[in-house]
């Protein structure tokens, strides 16, 4: 399921912000982006996410900021040495022009790369770590709230799809082409065509084969299972807790029964209804991937 959550916290001179995003995924996939020095917080973040979320591609980005008054400055000795060497080169080129002028240390500090703001990697003590746990929990709660809102919208869509499937199943159940008289008529027509092409066929054997075909063409079991799956889908949508994996499996069962229905259909009208059902099931399977 998709969503976004954010929370911020601070301890002493350090402030941090946690952004957590979620995209659709079959399982739980966690990816972290942490500033240098915060690597020990990796297990803290993963533990918090695994305790609250069961599905989704989760991306967590942590940014930190230190109070400017505590940063201080430091001299980049390598940069300073390079600056002095560059001045020596210029002095050797100009000679007497610079012979009576001393190097101004303050001017050296203005050169890029000589003076740098001190940026030490943040250090998290036990107190800061506990505050960070609270922040990640707040971010996860915000994400879950966003995902819950999306889940309510998805539930409405899937409910509608289940209703459409139920209507199609009812159409097949009440189709006049499933009546014994209609099946008998079609089988009789098929037998007549066979006798016209091959008069020597054994009528009794042909009658037995026709009965076998009639039994194989019966789709009542598929219709019963589809109705049972529809009822189960409605139960899942009304249940508490994660239902994504269960509904994913249920949608596969829907598809299996629809395929069998189409293969056993003994009339084009029933085949068309079966194909319409497969279209709705495919659309539902796409939505189910968004459920936790």
Buried (B, 14 or more C-beta within 10 A) or exposed (E): BBBBBBBBBBBEEBBBBBBBBBEBBEEBEBEBEBBEEBEEBBEBBBEBBEEEBBBBBBBBBBBBBBEEEEBEEEEBEEBBEBBEEEBEEEBEEEEEEBEEEEEEEEEBEEBEEBBEEEEEEBEBEEEBEEBBBEBBBBBBEBBBEBBEEBBEEBBEEBBEBBEBBBEBBEBBBEBEBBEEEBBEEBBEEEBEEBEEEEEEEEEEEBEEBBEEBBEEBEBEEBBEBBBEBBEBBBEBBEEEEEBBBBBBEBBEBBBBBBBBBBEBBBBEBBBBBBBBBBEBBEBBBEBBBBBB
